Amino acid sequence: MADAKGDIAYRQGAFKVVGGHMSSMVAIMRGQVRQENFAMHAQGMADIAKVIPSVFPEGSGEGKTEALAKIWTDKAGFEKRVNDFTSAAEGLAAAASGGDMSQIGPAFRKLGGSCKGCQDNYREEH
């Protein structure tokens, strides 16, 4: 049986993966590195997005975490944001697999907006 400390560590690890893919894609979009791996990062983001709904179990809001209690008190709102993130990540992966930058740009901005929407509402400011 998992405990809150383990749940929090797992959640933080999952979000480090999200952050790694996002920062890599930002560097590619800015032209700082070659774009050959963009589709791989986009697919990785779509894959990890599927894990996110499971990393906020009941009882994992106490302790060293930036997750606000609102995650558990506003479940419907939070689930909508997570679904928006998952949908945006899948949309970006689909656009990236085609390699058409005219589709990748808007899909990437949509993903960024979904991240911001969740962070602004359900993550403690730091």
C-alpha positions as a Markdown table, in Angstrom:
| # | Residue | x | y | z |
|---|---|---|---|---|
| 1 | Met | 0.0 | 0.0 | 0.0 |
| 2 | Ala | 1.4 | 3.4 | -1.0 |
| 3 | Asp | 1.7 | 6.2 | 1.5 |
| 4 | Ala | 1.3 | 10.0 | 1.1 |
| 5 | Lys | 5.0 | 10.6 | 1.0 |
| 6 | Gly | 5.5 | 8.0 | -1.7 |
| 7 | Asp | 2.5 | 9.3 | -3.7 |
| 8 | Ile | 4.0 | 12.8 | -3.5 |
| 9 | Ala | 7.4 | 11.6 | -4.6 |
| 10 | Tyr | 5.9 | 9.7 | -7.5 |
| 11 | Arg | 3.8 | 12.8 | -8.6 |
| 12 | Gln | 6.8 | 15.0 | -8.4 |
| 13 | Gly | 8.8 | 12.6 | -10.6 |
| 14 | Ala | 6.0 | 12.5 | -13.1 |
| 15 | Phe | 5.9 | 16.3 | -13.3 |
| 16 | Lys | 9.7 | 16.3 | -13.8 |
| 17 | Val | 9.1 | 14.2 | -16.9 |
| 18 | Val | 6.5 | 16.7 | -18.0 |
| 19 | Gly | 8.9 | 19.6 | -17.4 |
| 20 | Gly | 11.8 | 17.8 | -19.2 |
| 21 | His | 9.7 | 17.3 | -22.3 |
| 22 | Met | 8.4 | 20.8 | -22.2 |
| 23 | Ser | 11.7 | 22.5 | -21.8 |
| 24 | Ser | 13.2 | 20.4 | -24.6 |
| 25 | Met | 10.3 | 21.3 | -26.9 |
| 26 | Val | 10.7 | 25.0 | -25.9 |
| 27 | Ala | 14.3 | 24.9 | -26.9 |
| 28 | Ile | 13.4 | 23.3 | -30.2 |
| 29 | Met | 10.6 | 25.8 | -30.9 |
| 30 | Arg | 13.0 | 28.6 | -30.2 |
| 31 | Gly | 15.5 | 27.2 | -32.7 |
| 32 | Gln | 18.1 | 26.7 | -30.0 |
| 33 | Val | 18.6 | 23.0 | -30.9 |
| 34 | Arg | 17.7 | 20.8 | -33.9 |
| 35 | Gln | 14.1 | 19.8 | -34.3 |
| 36 | Glu | 14.6 | 16.2 | -35.2 |
| 37 | Asn | 13.5 | 14.9 | -31.8 |
| 38 | Phe | 10.5 | 17.1 | -31.4 |
| 39 | Ala | 8.0 | 14.4 | -32.3 |
| 40 | Met | 9.6 | 12.1 | -29.8 |
| 41 | His | 9.2 | 14.7 | -27.0 |
| 42 | Ala | 5.6 | 15.4 | -28.1 |
| 43 | Gln | 4.8 | 11.7 | -27.9 |
| 44 | Gly | 6.5 | 11.4 | -24.6 |
| 45 | Met | 4.3 | 14.3 | -23.3 |
| 46 | Ala | 1.2 | 12.5 | -24.6 |
| 47 | Asp | 2.3 | 9.3 | -22.9 |
| 48 | Ile | 3.0 | 10.9 | -19.5 |
| 49 | Ala | -0.2 | 12.9 | -19.7 |
| 50 | Lys | -2.1 | 9.6 | -19.4 |
| 51 | Val | -0.4 | 9.0 | -16.0 |
| 52 | Ile | -1.3 | 12.4 | -14.5 |
| 53 | Pro | -4.9 | 11.6 | -13.5 |
| 54 | Ser | -3.5 | 8.8 | -11.2 |
| 55 | Val | -0.9 | 10.9 | -9.4 |
| 56 | Phe | -3.3 | 12.8 | -7.1 |
| 57 | Pro | -4.8 | 10.1 | -4.9 |
| 58 | Glu | -6.8 | 11.1 | -1.9 |
| 59 | Gly | -4.6 | 11.8 | 1.1 |
| 60 | Ser | -1.6 | 12.9 | -1.0 |
| 61 | Gly | -2.2 | 16.6 | -0.4 |
| 62 | Glu | -0.4 | 16.8 | 2.9 |
| 63 | Gly | 3.3 | 17.2 | 3.3 |
| 64 | Lys | 6.0 | 18.7 | 1.1 |
| 65 | Thr | 3.9 | 19.4 | -2.0 |
| 66 | Glu | 2.8 | 22.3 | -4.2 |
| 67 | Ala | -0.5 | 20.7 | -4.9 |
| 68 | Leu | -3.3 | 22.9 | -3.5 |
| 69 | Ala | -6.2 | 21.3 | -1.6 |
| 70 | Lys | -8.5 | 22.6 | -4.3 |
| 71 | Ile | -7.4 | 19.6 | -6.4 |
| 72 | Trp | -9.5 | 17.4 | -4.1 |
| 73 | Thr | -12.3 | 19.9 | -3.2 |
| 74 | Asp | -12.9 | 20.9 | -6.9 |
| 75 | Lys | -12.5 | 17.5 | -8.4 |
| 76 | Ala | -14.7 | 18.3 | -11.5 |
| 77 | Gly | -12.8 | 21.4 | -12.3 |
| 78 | Phe | -9.4 | 19.7 | -11.8 |
| 79 | Glu | -10.4 | 16.7 | -13.9 |
| 80 | Lys | -11.5 | 19.1 | -16.7 |
| 81 | Arg | -8.1 | 20.7 | -16.6 |
| 82 | Val | -6.3 | 17.4 | -16.6 |
| 83 | Asn | -8.5 | 16.2 | -19.6 |
| 84 | Asp | -7.6 | 19.5 | -21.4 |
| 85 | Phe | -3.9 | 18.8 | -20.8 |
| 86 | Thr | -4.2 | 15.2 | -22.0 |
| 87 | Ser | -6.1 | 16.3 | -25.1 |
| 88 | Ala | -3.7 | 19.1 | -25.9 |
| 89 | Ala | -0.7 | 16.7 | -25.5 |
| 90 | Glu | -2.3 | 14.1 | -27.8 |
| 91 | Gly | -3.1 | 16.9 | -30.3 |
| 92 | Leu | 0.5 | 18.1 | -30.3 |
| 93 | Ala | 1.8 | 14.5 | -30.7 |
| 94 | Ala | -0.5 | 14.1 | -33.7 |
| 95 | Ala | 0.6 | 17.4 | -35.2 |
| 96 | Ala | 4.3 | 16.7 | -34.6 |
| 97 | Ser | 4.1 | 13.2 | -36.2 |
| 98 | Gly | 3.1 | 15.0 | -39.4 |
| 99 | Gly | 6.0 | 17.5 | -39.2 |
| 100 | Asp | 4.0 | 20.5 | -40.3 |
| 101 | Met | 5.1 | 23.5 | -38.3 |
| 102 | Ser | 2.0 | 25.4 | -39.2 |
| 103 | Gln | 0.1 | 22.8 | -37.1 |
| 104 | Ile | 2.7 | 22.3 | -34.5 |
| 105 | Gly | 2.9 | 25.9 | -33.4 |
| 106 | Pro | -0.8 | 26.3 | -32.5 |
| 107 | Ala | -0.9 | 22.8 | -30.9 |
| 108 | Phe | 2.2 | 23.7 | -28.8 |
| 109 | Arg | 0.6 | 26.9 | -27.6 |
| 110 | Lys | -2.6 | 25.0 | -26.7 |
| 111 | Leu | -0.5 | 22.6 | -24.6 |
| 112 | Gly | 1.3 | 25.5 | -22.9 |
| 113 | Gly | -2.1 | 27.1 | -22.1 |
| 114 | Ser | -3.4 | 23.9 | -20.6 |
| 115 | Cys | -0.3 | 23.7 | -18.4 |
| 116 | Lys | -0.7 | 27.3 | -17.3 |
| 117 | Gly | -4.5 | 26.8 | -16.6 |
| 118 | Cys | -3.8 | 24.0 | -14.2 |
| 119 | Gln | -0.8 | 25.6 | -12.5 |
| 120 | Asp | -2.6 | 28.9 | -12.0 |
| 121 | Asn | -5.5 | 27.2 | -10.3 |
| 122 | Tyr | -4.2 | 24.1 | -8.6 |
| 123 | Arg | -0.5 | 24.7 | -7.8 |
| 124 | Glu | 1.0 | 26.7 | -5.0 |
| 125 | Glu | 2.9 | 29.7 | -6.2 |
| 126 | His | 6.6 | 29.6 | -5.7 |
